Amino acid sequence: MLSNFSAAEREKIKQNLFLICEVTFGDEELKLNQKDQFQKIVASLNEFKPDIIFVDTISASFAIRNENDNAEVKEFVMKPLKRLALMTNAGLLASHHIGKAKLEEGSTREGSHKGRGASAFADLSRVVFNLERDAADGTILSCPKIKGEKFTDTILKYNKETRWFEKQGECKTFSNYELLLEVFEEDKSYKRSEIDEMLEGEMSKATITRNLSLAVKNGNLNKEKGFYSKNAQMLTPYTDEHLSISKSNTLISH
């Protein structure tokens, strides 16, 4: 990965990059939620004084019984990560695997919760970046959760020779509202249960409810007797026979 760097650049990397790789404590592998191991790692990092710490990966760096348990993840992963950042006065970025589609929420449209296991991983993080393989575009880098301004989803290509990702362009991100409207076919009505089934794995039922209400309020959808459909007036241009003019020049549909 350093082959394209100059000698001066390599020397800077040597001075500014501190690697802790395959460290063992006796017969035990490194686990950051082991108190004595944690303290030794903090001491080493404070001696180096890093600006940012990368933990790769969470699964390999912590000993937990069930990564789907929010209470366990909060106590034995997220709290130690927060203490590590505070005690070293450094930024911290920890990598975690995206779940398998459907089984582990990997296909959900809630981008901040695509990580495998408990929702606490994302809920207790200040920023979330996703790096995903896309069959059409290649590798997509996105930022579904951040306190400040988000960046546009970026298309990356992996260069096998240099072992770096290279930017190829940007791609449009569809909102949950847009995705909801996309599933509706013209001249067809759907029960709420049918909508939930079509969007299963795409967004939560609470998100579907919120966007359905908004779509009806905005006039993009009609709701009648428990059935939802696209607003025909949004699909068909008005003609003279559909409209008349009132005294206040307001368009009124017959």
MARMI-448290 format. One line per 10 residues: number of its first residue (from 1); their letters; for each residue x, y, z of N, C-alpha, C. Coordinates in nm, 3 decimals, decimal comma. Layout:
NUM	A	X Y Z X Y Z X Y Z; ...
end
This chain:
1	MLSNFSAAER	0,082 -0,121 0,000 0,000 0,000 0,000 0,086 0,127 0,000; 0,210 0,115 0,038 0,298 0,231 0,043 0,387 0,242 -0,080; 0,369 0,155 -0,178 0,460 0,148 -0,292 0,464 0,276 -0,374; 0,352 0,351 -0,379 0,349 0,474 -0,457 0,389 0,597 -0,377; 0,427 0,577 -0,251 0,469 0,688 -0,167 0,619 0,713 -0,182; 0,660 0,839 -0,168 0,801 0,873 -0,173 0,869 0,830 -0,043; 1,002 0,833 -0,043 1,077 0,796 0,078 1,043 0,889 0,194; 1,025 1,018 0,164 0,992 1,116 0,268 0,853 1,088 0,326; 0,759 1,052 0,238 0,623 1,021 0,283 0,621 0,895 0,369; 0,699 0,796 0,329 0,706 0,673 0,409 0,765 0,699 0,547
11	EKIKQNLFLI	0,860 0,789 0,553 0,920 0,823 0,683 0,818 0,892 0,773; 0,734 0,978 0,712 0,629 1,045 0,790 0,528 0,943 0,843; 0,495 0,845 0,759 0,402 0,740 0,803 0,462 0,661 0,918; 0,589 0,629 0,907 0,659 0,555 1,012 0,655 0,630 1,144; 0,666 0,763 1,137 0,668 0,845 1,258 0,529 0,869 1,316; 0,426 0,863 1,229 0,292 0,904 1,272 0,189 0,792 1,276; 0,230 0,669 1,245 0,138 0,556 1,250 0,187 0,454 1,351; 0,103 0,425 1,448 0,137 0,328 1,553 0,042 0,210 1,540; 0,095 0,092 1,504 0,013 -0,027 1,482 0,017 -0,120 1,603; -0,101 -0,163 1,645 -0,113 -0,268 1,747 -0,184 -0,384 1,679
21	CEVTFGDEEL	-0,108 -0,483 1,638 -0,163 -0,590 1,555 -0,125 -0,726 1,611; -0,226 -0,813 1,627 -0,205 -0,950 1,675 -0,131 -0,954 1,809; -0,164 -0,858 1,895 -0,105 -0,854 2,029 -0,171 -0,959 2,117; -0,092 -1,028 2,198 -0,146 -1,126 2,292 -0,096 -1,094 2,433; -0,173 -1,133 2,531 -0,137 -1,117 2,672 -0,131 -1,258 2,731; -0,010 -1,314 2,732 0,004 -1,454 2,771 -0,061 -1,541 2,664; -0,158 -1,619 2,705 -0,230 -1,705 2,610 -0,358 -1,639 2,559; -0,383 -1,516 2,600 -0,508 -1,449 2,564 -0,487 -1,348 2,452; -0,584 -1,343 2,359 -0,583 -1,240 2,256 -0,634 -1,109 2,314; -0,598 -1,000 2,248 -0,639 -0,867 2,294 -0,791 -0,853 2,293
31	KLNQKDQFQK	-0,847 -0,813 2,407 -0,988 -0,781 2,419 -1,000 -0,652 2,499; -1,054 -0,550 2,436 -1,054 -0,418 2,497 -1,151 -0,403 2,614; -1,237 -0,502 2,637 -1,322 -0,496 2,756 -1,267 -0,581 2,871; -1,140 -0,625 2,858 -1,067 -0,684 2,970 -0,991 -0,570 3,040; -1,017 -0,547 3,168 -0,969 -0,427 3,237 -0,818 -0,411 3,230; -0,742 -0,516 3,259 -0,596 -0,502 3,261 -0,541 -0,478 3,120; -0,598 -0,545 3,020 -0,555 -0,525 2,883 -0,588 -0,383 2,836; -0,705 -0,337 2,871 -0,748 -0,203 2,836 -0,650 -0,099 2,890; -0,611 -0,113 3,016 -0,520 -0,017 3,078 -0,384 -0,015 3,011; -0,334 -0,132 2,970 -0,204 -0,139 2,903 -0,210 -0,074 2,765
41	IVASLNEFKP	-0,320 -0,094 2,694 -0,337 -0,032 2,563 -0,345 0,120 2,576; -0,420 0,167 2,675 -0,432 0,311 2,698 -0,295 0,372 2,728; -0,215 0,305 2,811 -0,081 0,354 2,845 0,006 0,365 2,720; 0,001 0,264 2,634 0,081 0,266 2,510 0,035 0,379 2,417; -0,095 0,397 2,407 -0,148 0,502 2,320 -0,114 0,641 2,373; -0,123 0,660 2,503 -0,091 0,791 2,561 0,056 0,826 2,543; 0,139 0,725 2,539 0,281 0,750 2,514 0,302 0,796 2,369; 0,223 0,741 2,277 0,233 0,778 2,135 0,160 0,909 2,105; 0,052 0,938 2,181 -0,032 1,057 2,165 -0,098 1,064 2,025; -0,188 0,973 1,995 -0,254 0,972 1,864 -0,361 1,080 1,853
51	DIIFVDTISA	-0,387 1,124 1,731 -0,499 1,215 1,705 -0,627 1,137 1,679; -0,614 1,020 1,617 -0,730 0,935 1,589 -0,691 0,789 1,605; -0,784 0,710 1,656 -0,762 0,567 1,679 -0,860 0,489 1,591; -0,810 0,388 1,522 -0,895 0,300 1,442 -0,900 0,162 1,508; -1,021 0,114 1,535 -1,040 -0,019 1,592 -1,099 -0,108 1,482; -1,024 -0,209 1,441 -1,065 -0,292 1,328 -1,043 -0,440 1,363; -1,151 -0,514 1,384 -1,291 -0,474 1,388 -1,342 -0,483 1,532; -1,466 -0,439 1,554 -1,525 -0,450 1,687 -1,533 -0,596 1,731; -1,577 -0,683 1,640 -1,593 -0,825 1,674 -1,462 -0,888 1,718; -1,350 -0,845 1,656 -1,220 -0,904 1,689 -1,158 -0,840 1,812
61	SFAIRNENDN	-1,212 -0,725 1,857 -1,147 -0,649 1,963 -1,217 -0,657 2,097; -1,334 -0,723 2,102 -1,410 -0,730 2,225 -1,461 -0,872 2,249; -1,471 -0,907 2,375 -1,528 -1,037 2,413 -1,670 -1,015 2,463; -1,768 -1,054 2,381 -1,908 -1,046 2,421 -1,978 -1,176 2,384; -2,083 -1,210 2,458 -2,155 -1,335 2,434 -2,258 -1,320 2,322; -2,327 -1,205 2,320 -2,437 -1,188 2,225 -2,436 -1,045 2,170; -2,391 -1,027 2,046 -2,383 -0,893 1,990 -2,520 -0,838 1,950; -2,627 -0,919 1,965 -2,763 -0,871 1,941 -2,827 -0,813 2,067; -2,759 -0,824 2,180 -2,811 -0,776 2,308 -2,769 -0,630 2,328; -2,866 -0,539 2,325 -2,835 -0,396 2,337 -2,766 -0,363 2,468
71	AEVKEFVMKP	-2,813 -0,421 2,578 -2,754 -0,392 2,709 -2,609 -0,438 2,715; -2,580 -0,555 2,661 -2,444 -0,607 2,662 -2,352 -0,525 2,571; -2,400 -0,490 2,453 -2,321 -0,409 2,361 -2,291 -0,273 2,421; -2,391 -0,213 2,484 -2,370 -0,082 2,547 -2,266 -0,088 2,658; -2,276 -0,191 2,743 -2,188 -0,199 2,862 -2,048 -0,245 2,826; -2,035 -0,343 2,735 -1,906 -0,407 2,712 -1,837 -0,370 2,581; -1,903 -0,286 2,498 -1,839 -0,240 2,375 -1,839 -0,087 2,367; -1,957 -0,027 2,368 -1,966 0,117 2,345 -1,909 0,199 2,460; -1,931 0,157 2,583 -1,872 0,231 2,696 -1,720 0,223 2,696; -1,659 0,105 2,677 -1,512 0,100 2,669 -1,456 0,182 2,553
81	LKRLALMTNA	-1,525 0,185 2,438 -1,479 0,267 2,327 -1,482 0,415 2,363; -1,587 0,457 2,431 -1,597 0,597 2,473 -1,487 0,630 2,573; -1,462 0,540 2,669 -1,354 0,563 2,767 -1,218 0,569 2,699; -1,198 0,483 2,597 -1,071 0,482 2,524 -1,047 0,616 2,456; -1,151 0,673 2,396 -1,138 0,803 2,330 -1,110 0,914 2,431; -1,182 0,911 2,544 -1,165 1,015 2,646 -1,028 1,007 2,713; -0,983 0,887 2,745 -0,858 0,871 2,818 -0,734 0,897 2,731; -0,749 0,892 2,599 -0,638 0,920 2,508 -0,653 1,055 2,439; -0,766 1,121 2,464 -0,794 1,252 2,402 -0,782 1,243 2,250; -0,842 1,138 2,192 -0,831 1,115 2,048 -0,969 1,086 1,989
91	GLLASHHIGK	-0,982 1,113 1,860 -1,100 1,067 1,788 -1,092 0,917 1,771; -1,206 0,851 1,757 -1,205 0,705 1,747 -1,304 0,660 1,642; -1,256 0,575 1,550 -1,341 0,516 1,446 -1,329 0,364 1,455; -1,441 0,297 1,482 -1,442 0,151 1,495 -1,520 0,089 1,381; -1,464 -0,012 1,317 -1,532 -0,077 1,205 -1,612 -0,197 1,253; -1,726 -0,219 1,186 -1,815 -0,329 1,222 -1,876 -0,383 1,092; -1,907 -0,512 1,088 -1,959 -0,573 0,967 -2,106 -0,538 0,946; -2,143 -0,517 0,819 -2,284 -0,503 0,783 -2,348 -0,640 0,791; -2,472 -0,646 0,839 -2,539 -0,774 0,856 -2,576 -0,836 0,723; -2,601 -0,967 0,726 -2,650 -1,036 0,607 -2,792 -0,989 0,577
101	AKLEEGSTRE	-2,827 -0,983 0,449 -2,958 -0,934 0,408 -3,069 -1,008 0,481; -3,171 -0,930 0,523 -3,291 -0,980 0,592 -3,260 -1,039 0,729; -3,169 -1,138 0,735 -3,142 -1,207 0,861 -3,083 -1,114 0,965; -2,996 -1,023 0,922 -2,926 -0,937 1,017 -2,939 -0,790 0,981; -3,048 -0,752 0,918 -3,080 -0,614 0,886 -2,988 -0,551 0,782; -2,909 -0,633 0,712 -2,818 -0,577 0,615 -2,886 -0,510 0,498; -3,012 -0,546 0,470 -3,082 -0,489 0,355 -3,175 -0,374 0,394; -3,180 -0,337 0,521 -3,270 -0,232 0,565 -3,234 -0,099 0,500; -3,335 -0,016 0,476 -3,311 0,116 0,419 -3,274 0,217 0,527; -3,286 0,179 0,655 -3,240 0,265 0,763 -3,088 0,254 0,765
111	GSHKGRGASA	-3,021 0,340 0,692 -2,878 0,327 0,668 -2,792 0,321 0,792; -2,831 0,393 0,897 -2,749 0,396 1,017 -2,754 0,266 1,095; -2,851 0,179 1,065 -2,867 0,054 1,139 -2,839 -0,069 1,052; -2,754 -0,057 0,952 -2,720 -0,172 0,869 -2,615 -0,261 0,934; -2,551 -0,212 1,036 -2,450 -0,292 1,105 -2,510 -0,416 1,169; -2,433 -0,522 1,173 -2,478 -0,649 1,230 -2,503 -0,634 1,379; -2,609 -0,699 1,428 -2,632 -0,705 1,571 -2,718 -0,593 1,626; -2,694 -0,558 1,752 -2,779 -0,466 1,827 -2,781 -0,325 1,768; -2,893 -0,257 1,786 -2,906 -0,120 1,738 -2,819 -0,023 1,817; -2,773 -0,066 1,936 -2,690 0,021 2,020 -2,559 0,059 1,951
121	FADLSRVVFN	-2,510 -0,024 1,859 -2,388 0,010 1,786 -2,404 0,145 1,717; -2,517 0,165 1,649 -2,542 0,290 1,577 -2,598 0,398 1,668; -2,689 0,360 1,758 -2,755 0,458 1,843 -2,655 0,534 1,931; -2,549 0,467 1,973 -2,452 0,529 2,064 -2,329 0,583 1,991; -2,335 0,585 1,858 -2,226 0,642 1,778 -2,264 0,782 1,733; -2,167 0,871 1,727 -2,194 1,008 1,685 -2,199 1,020 1,533; -2,130 0,930 1,465 -2,130 0,932 1,319 -2,124 0,788 1,269; -2,190 0,760 1,157 -2,189 0,627 1,097 -2,153 0,640 0,949; -2,053 0,565 0,906 -2,018 0,556 0,764 -2,044 0,413 0,718; -2,104 0,398 0,601 -2,126 0,265 0,543 -2,040 0,249 0,418
131	LERDAADGTI	-1,975 0,135 0,407 -1,899 0,100 0,288 -1,960 -0,030 0,235; -2,032 -0,020 0,122 -2,111 -0,134 0,073 -2,078 -0,167 -0,071; -2,085 -0,296 -0,101 -2,066 -0,343 -0,237 -2,198 -0,334 -0,311; -2,198 -0,267 -0,427 -2,319 -0,254 -0,508 -2,293 -0,318 -0,644; -2,384 -0,408 -0,685 -2,363 -0,484 -0,808 -2,355 -0,393 -0,931; -2,427 -0,282 -0,928 -2,431 -0,194 -1,045 -2,318 -0,092 -1,045; -2,296 -0,029 -0,929 -2,204 0,085 -0,926 -2,065 0,053 -0,870; -2,049 -0,059 -0,805 -1,920 -0,090 -0,743 -1,930 -0,079 -0,592; -1,843 0,000 -0,529 -1,844 0,018 -0,384 -1,896 0,157 -0,352; -1,991 0,164 -0,259 -2,055 0,291 -0,225 -2,017 0,330 -0,082
141	LSCPKIKGEK	-1,966 0,451 -0,066 -1,938 0,509 0,065 -2,048 0,610 0,097; -2,117 0,590 0,210 -2,225 0,680 0,248 -2,211 0,720 0,394; -2,285 0,822 0,432 -2,281 0,872 0,570 -2,424 0,892 0,619; -2,489 0,787 0,670 -2,630 0,796 0,708 -2,654 0,866 0,842; -2,549 0,885 0,923 -2,569 0,950 1,052 -2,451 1,041 1,083; -2,480 1,169 1,108 -2,377 1,265 1,145 -2,446 1,387 1,202; -2,381 1,454 1,295 -2,439 1,574 1,356 -2,437 1,692 1,259; -2,333 1,699 1,177 -2,320 1,810 1,083 -2,374 1,775 0,946; -2,318 1,839 0,844 -2,364 1,821 0,706 -2,318 1,687 0,650; -2,410 1,613 0,587 -2,378 1,485 0,525 -2,316 1,508 0,387
151	FTDTILKYNK	-2,240 1,410 0,340 -2,189 1,418 0,205 -2,270 1,324 0,114; -2,266 1,352 -0,015 -2,338 1,270 -0,113 -2,273 1,131 -0,120; -2,356 1,029 -0,137 -2,302 0,893 -0,152 -2,198 0,892 -0,263; -2,083 0,832 -0,235 -1,970 0,836 -0,327 -1,939 0,697 -0,381; -1,919 0,689 -0,513 -1,884 0,563 -0,578 -1,733 0,546 -0,577; -1,685 0,434 -0,525 -1,543 0,406 -0,517 -1,508 0,281 -0,597; -1,386 0,275 -0,646 -1,336 0,157 -0,714 -1,207 0,113 -0,647; -1,199 -0,016 -0,616 -1,081 -0,068 -0,549 -0,972 -0,099 -0,650; -0,856 -0,038 -0,629 -0,741 -0,062 -0,715 -0,657 -0,174 -0,653; -0,655 -0,290 -0,717 -0,588 -0,407 -0,660 -0,436 -0,388 -0,652
161	ETRWFEKQGE	-0,381 -0,309 -0,743 -0,237 -0,291 -0,744 -0,190 -0,202 -0,628; -0,260 -0,090 -0,608 -0,220 0,001 -0,501 -0,286 -0,033 -0,368; -0,396 -0,112 -0,375 -0,475 -0,151 -0,256 -0,539 -0,030 -0,189; -0,576 0,068 -0,272 -0,650 0,186 -0,224 -0,779 0,198 -0,304; -0,880 0,261 -0,239 -1,004 0,294 -0,311 -0,986 0,427 -0,383; -1,039 0,436 -0,505 -1,031 0,558 -0,584 -1,172 0,608 -0,615; -1,193 0,738 -0,601 -1,325 0,797 -0,624 -1,361 0,793 -0,771; -1,484 0,746 -0,802 -1,532 0,736 -0,940 -1,643 0,836 -0,970; -1,711 0,883 -0,867 -1,823 0,976 -0,889 -1,917 0,972 -0,770; -2,037 1,026 -0,791 -2,138 1,031 -0,684 -2,267 0,969 -0,734
171	CKTFSNYELL	-2,351 0,924 -0,641 -2,480 0,866 -0,678 -2,590 0,924 -0,592; -2,710 0,927 -0,648 -2,825 0,985 -0,578 -2,875 0,892 -0,468; -2,907 0,950 -0,354 -2,965 0,875 -0,244 -3,115 0,899 -0,240; -3,194 0,792 -0,239 -3,339 0,805 -0,233 -3,384 0,807 -0,087; -3,473 0,900 -0,056 -3,526 0,908 0,080 -3,630 0,799 0,101; -3,666 0,774 0,227 -3,771 0,677 0,257 -3,903 0,718 0,193; -3,927 0,849 0,187 -4,050 0,901 0,126 -4,055 0,864 -0,022; -3,944 0,883 -0,093 -3,938 0,850 -0,235 -3,952 0,700 -0,258; -3,890 0,620 -0,172 -3,899 0,475 -0,184 -4,041 0,425 -0,163; -4,111 0,489 -0,069 -4,251 0,453 -0,043 -4,336 0,477 -0,168
181	LEVFEEDKSY	-4,322 0,593 -0,229 -4,403 0,626 -0,346 -4,369 0,537 -0,465; -4,244 0,489 -0,471 -4,202 0,405 -0,584 -4,276 0,272 -0,591; -4,320 0,219 -0,475 -4,382 0,086 -0,476 -4,527 0,090 -0,525; -4,583 0,210 -0,537 -4,722 0,221 -0,582 -4,730 0,221 -0,734; -4,810 0,129 -0,789 -4,837 0,127 -0,932 -4,958 0,214 -0,962; -4,962 0,270 -1,082 -5,076 0,353 -1,120 -5,204 0,270 -1,125; -5,315 0,334 -1,087 -5,448 0,273 -1,095 -5,458 0,146 -1,012; -5,385 0,139 -0,902 -5,392 0,023 -0,815 -5,392 0,068 -0,669; -5,480 0,007 -0,590 -5,491 0,040 -0,448 -5,430 -0,069 -0,363; -5,377 -0,031 -0,247 -5,310 -0,127 -0,160 -5,358 -0,113 -0,016
191	KRSEIDEMLE	-5,378 -0,228 0,050 -5,404 -0,228 0,193 -5,273 -0,202 0,266; -5,285 -0,155 0,392 -5,164 -0,126 0,468 -5,077 -0,251 0,484; -5,139 -0,367 0,502 -5,062 -0,490 0,518 -4,981 -0,522 0,393; -5,037 -0,489 0,276 -4,966 -0,513 0,149 -4,846 -0,419 0,136; -4,864 -0,296 0,181 -4,754 -0,198 0,177 -4,641 -0,242 0,269; -4,678 -0,289 0,390 -4,578 -0,339 0,485 -4,499 -0,454 0,425; -4,569 -0,543 0,355 -4,504 -0,659 0,295 -4,408 -0,618 0,183; -4,448 -0,520 0,101 -4,363 -0,475 -0,009 -4,237 -0,405 0,041; -4,248 -0,340 0,156 -4,135 -0,263 0,209 -4,063 -0,334 0,324; -4,095 -0,462 0,344 -4,029 -0,538 0,449 -3,878 -0,543 0,423
201	GEMSKATITR	-3,801 -0,508 0,523 -3,657 -0,503 0,507 -3,605 -0,373 0,451; -3,697 -0,287 0,403 -3,657 -0,158 0,348 -3,664 -0,048 0,453; -3,769 -0,051 0,535 -3,784 0,049 0,641 -3,876 -0,006 0,749; -3,872 0,054 0,866 -3,954 0,007 0,978 -4,101 0,044 0,957; -4,191 -0,025 1,031 -4,333 0,005 1,019 -4,365 0,147 1,066; -4,291 0,194 1,167 -4,312 0,331 1,215 -4,276 0,432 1,107; -4,169 0,404 1,033 -4,128 0,493 0,924 -4,229 0,490 0,810; -4,284 0,370 0,782 -4,388 0,358 0,679 -4,510 0,441 0,718; -4,553 0,429 0,844 -4,669 0,504 0,893 -4,648 0,654 0,878; -4,531 0,701 0,917 -4,501 0,844 0,910 -4,503 0,895 0,766
211	NLSLAVKNGN	-4,445 0,819 0,675 -4,438 0,864 0,536 -4,570 0,848 0,461; -4,651 0,748 0,500 -4,785 0,736 0,443 -4,869 0,858 0,479; -4,865 0,897 0,605 -4,941 1,014 0,651 -4,895 1,140 0,578; -4,764 1,153 0,561 -4,710 1,270 0,493 -4,750 1,271 0,345; -4,748 1,154 0,281 -4,784 1,145 0,139 -4,931 1,180 0,117; -5,018 1,136 0,208 -5,161 1,171 0,199 -5,179 1,320 0,220; -5,108 1,375 0,318 -5,116 1,519 0,348 -5,067 1,603 0,231; -4,961 1,556 0,164 -4,904 1,630 0,052 -4,982 1,612 -0,078; -5,076 1,516 -0,079 -5,155 1,493 -0,199 -5,093 1,395 -0,297; -4,984 1,329 -0,257 -4,922 1,230 -0,346 -4,996 1,097 -0,341
221	LNKEKGFYSK	-5,065 1,070 -0,229 -5,142 0,948 -0,214 -5,284 0,981 -0,171; -5,378 0,895 -0,208 -5,515 0,902 -0,158 -5,537 0,788 -0,060; -5,620 0,812 0,040 -5,659 0,707 0,133 -5,810 0,701 0,139; -5,867 0,585 0,106 -6,011 0,569 0,107 -6,048 0,429 0,153; -6,125 0,421 0,261 -6,172 0,295 0,316 -6,057 0,198 0,345; -5,948 0,252 0,397 -5,836 0,168 0,436 -5,741 0,131 0,324; -5,767 0,182 0,202 -5,682 0,152 0,087 -5,605 0,279 0,045; -5,478 0,258 0,009 -5,395 0,369 -0,038 -5,371 0,356 -0,188; -5,370 0,469 -0,259 -5,341 0,468 -0,403 -5,277 0,600 -0,440; -5,208 0,600 -0,555 -5,151 0,724 -0,603 -5,261 0,820 -0,644
231	NAQMLTPYTD	-5,239 0,947 -0,619 -5,337 1,049 -0,654 -5,343 1,062 -0,806; -5,458 1,029 -0,864 -5,472 1,032 -1,010 -5,447 1,171 -1,066; -5,481 1,276 -0,988 -5,460 1,412 -1,034 -5,311 1,446 -1,044; -5,227 1,372 -0,969 -5,084 1,395 -0,976 -5,025 1,323 -1,099; -5,102 1,226 -1,155 -5,052 1,146 -1,266 -5,104 1,194 -1,401; -5,226 1,254 -1,403 -5,291 1,292 -1,529 -5,299 1,443 -1,540; -5,251 1,503 -1,648 -5,259 1,647 -1,666 -5,406 1,693 -1,670; -5,431 1,811 -1,617 -5,567 1,866 -1,620 -5,604 1,908 -1,762; -5,732 1,891 -1,797 -5,784 1,941 -1,925 -5,903 2,030 -1,894; -5,954 2,099 -1,995 -6,065 2,192 -1,973 -6,187 2,124 -1,915
241	EHLSISKSNT	-6,212 2,000 -1,954 -6,333 1,932 -1,908 -6,323 1,888 -1,763; -6,201 1,890 -1,707 -6,184 1,853 -1,567 -6,194 1,974 -1,474; -6,184 2,096 -1,530 -6,170 2,214 -1,447 -6,274 2,320 -1,480; -6,304 2,402 -1,380 -6,381 2,525 -1,404 -6,316 2,635 -1,323; -6,348 2,760 -1,355 -6,287 2,873 -1,286 -6,392 2,938 -1,197; -6,362 2,955 -1,071 -6,453 3,022 -0,979 -6,429 3,173 -0,985; -6,506 3,251 -0,911 -6,493 3,396 -0,911 -6,357 3,439 -0,855; -6,299 3,356 -0,768 -6,170 3,394 -0,709 -6,054 3,339 -0,790; -6,084 3,287 -0,914 -5,980 3,233 -1,001 -5,909 3,112 -0,944; -5,978 3,039 -0,854 -5,923 2,917 -0,798 -5,963 2,798 -0,884
251	LISH	-5,869 2,710 -0,913 -5,902 2,590 -0,991 -5,980 2,494 -0,905; -6,095 2,449 -0,955 -6,177 2,355 -0,882 -6,198 2,231 -0,965; -6,170 2,113 -0,908 -6,187 1,988 -0,980 -6,330 1,938 -0,966; -6,388 1,895 -1,078 -6,522 1,837 -1,073 -6,513 1,692 -1,034
end
